[in-house]
């Protein structure tokens, strides 16, 4: 699994397992056998692209961790963040999205936005120094996928992430031709 945050998660799981009497060799085997499932932190190659599908849910912390993980993936090309809005942030909606935008400016070469709060994500990315020409916003999954198809090049890595209600797997499927 990609991401430093997952090292902390694995260490916490190992500590709990040790506390409940599991053998260290069994813990190592269990952690080594783990594979991401479905829409959670699933990294794979398709059509010359490295796809980081993390479409199940999103929060500012999770988006920042996924963007950092994207920055650590070895690629020949660019790192492109495809971010859907984060729902259920309440009064933290504007700042949470701005924070995601600032993280995108730090860790990604390009930013494709969809849905609720994308105007704040854009603003955060601009505040953090990302060039306006590298930020693209869309009202539909279809328009987003079409733009990605025109811009992304083999060798690029693409992170798809957003709240469950943003259905970012649809944008991913349209991009890869699976839908």
C-alpha positions in Angstrom: 0.0 0.0 0.0 1.1 3.5 -0.8 1.5 6.1 1.9 3.4 6.8 5.1 0.1 7.0 6.9 -0.4 3.3 6.3 2.9 2.5 8.1 1.3 4.0 11.2 -1.9 2.1 10.6 0.1 -1.2 10.3 2.1 -0.5 13.4 -1.0 0.2 15.4 -2.6 -3.0 14.1 0.6 -5.0 15.0 0.6 -3.5 18.5 -3.0 -4.5 19.1 -2.3 -8.0 17.8 0.8 -8.3 20.0 -1.3 -7.2 23.0 -3.8 -9.9 22.3 -1.1 -12.6 22.1 -0.6 -13.0 18.4 2.7 -14.4 17.3 5.0 -11.8 15.6 5.5 -14.1 12.5 1.7 -14.4 12.1 1.4 -10.6 12.3 4.1 -10.1 9.7 2.4 -12.7 7.4 -1.0 -11.0 7.9 0.3 -7.5 7.1 2.2 -8.9 4.1 -0.9 -10.6 2.8 -3.1 -7.4 2.9 -4.3 -6.1 -0.5 -6.4 -3.0 -0.9 -10.0 -3.9 -1.9 -12.2 -2.1 -4.4 -12.3 1.6 -4.1 -9.9 2.0 -1.2 -6.2 2.8 -1.9 -6.0 0.5 -4.9 -3.0 1.2 -7.0 -2.6 -0.4 -10.4 -1.4 0.1 -14.0 -3.8 0.6 -16.9 -3.2 1.9 -20.4 0.2 3.2 -19.5 -1.1 5.1 -16.5 -0.5 4.5 -12.8 -4.0 4.7 -11.3 -4.5 5.3 -7.6 -8.2 4.6 -7.0 -9.2 5.8 -3.5 -12.8 6.7 -4.3 -14.6 5.3 -1.2 -14.5 8.3 1.0 -12.7 11.6 1.7 -11.8 14.0 4.5 -9.2 16.7 4.6 -6.8 14.4 6.4 -7.4 11.5 4.0 -7.0 13.7 0.9 -3.8 15.1 2.2 -2.5 11.6 3.0 -3.5 10.3 -0.4 -1.8 13.3 -2.1 1.4 12.6 -0.2 1.2 9.0 -1.2 0.7 10.1 -4.8 3.9 12.1 -4.5 5.8 9.1 -3.4 4.8 6.8 -6.3 7.6 6.5 -8.9 6.4 7.8 -12.3 7.9 8.8 -15.6 5.3 11.5 -16.1 3.2 13.9 -14.0 1.2 13.3 -10.9 -2.4 14.4 -11.4 -4.9 14.7 -8.6 -8.6 14.1 -9.6 -10.5 15.3 -6.6 -14.2 15.2 -5.9 -15.8 17.3 -3.2 -15.8 16.3 0.5 -19.2 16.0 1.9 -20.3 16.3 5.6 -17.7 18.8 6.6 -20.3 21.2 8.0 -18.9 24.6 8.9 -15.4 23.3 8.0 -16.3 22.9 4.3 -14.5 25.9 3.0 -11.3 25.5 5.1 -11.3 21.7 4.5 -11.4 22.1 0.8 -8.9 24.9 0.8 -6.6 22.7 2.8 -7.0 19.9 0.2 -6.1 22.5 -2.5 -3.0 23.6 -0.7 -1.9 19.9 -0.3 -2.6 19.4 -4.1 -0.3 22.3 -4.9 2.4 20.7 -2.7 2.1 17.2 -4.0 0.6 17.2 -7.5 1.5 18.6 -10.9 -2.1 19.0 -12.0 -5.5 19.2 -10.4 -8.9 18.2 -11.8 -11.9 19.1 -9.7 -15.5 17.9 -9.5 -18.4 18.7 -7.2 -19.2 20.4 -3.9 -16.4 22.7 -2.6 -14.3 22.5 -5.7 -14.2 26.3 -5.8 -12.5 26.3 -2.4 -10.1 23.6 -3.4 -9.1 25.7 -6.4 -8.7 28.7 -4.2 -6.4 26.8 -1.8 -4.3 25.5 -4.7 -3.9 29.0 -6.1 -3.0 30.3 -2.6 -0.3 27.7 -2.3 1.2 28.6 -5.7 -0.2 26.2 -8.2 -0.5 27.8 -11.6 -4.1 28.5 -12.7 -3.5 26.7 -16.0 -2.9 23.4 -14.0 -6.3 23.6 -12.3 -9.4 22.4 -14.1 -13.0 22.3 -12.7 -15.9 20.3 -14.1 -19.6 20.0 -13.6 -19.9 16.4 -14.8 -17.9 13.2 -14.7 -18.1 12.9 -18.4 -16.5 16.4 -19.0 -13.8 15.6 -16.4 -13.0 12.3 -18.0 -12.9 13.7 -21.5 -10.5 16.5 -20.4 -8.3 13.9 -18.7 -8.3 11.7 -21.8 -7.1 14.8 -23.8 -4.4 15.9 -21.3 -3.0 12.8 -19.5 -0.1 11.0 -21.1 1.2 7.4 -20.6 3.6 7.5 -17.7 1.4 9.9 -15.6 0.0 8.8 -12.2 -3.6 9.8 -11.4 -5.2 9.9 -8.0 -9.0 9.6 -8.0 -10.4 10.6 -4.6 -13.6 12.1 -3.2 -16.5 11.6 -0.8 -18.7 8.6 -1.5 -21.5 10.8 -2.8 -19.2 12.2 -5.5 -18.9 8.8 -7.2 -15.3 9.4 -8.4 -15.2 5.8 -9.6 -17.5 6.9 -12.4 -15.0 9.5 -13.6 -12.3 6.8 -13.3 -14.3 4.3 -15.3 -15.1 6.9 -18.0 -11.4 7.8 -18.2 -10.2 4.2 -18.5 -13.0 3.2 -20.8 -14.5 0.7 -18.4 -17.8 2.6 -18.5 
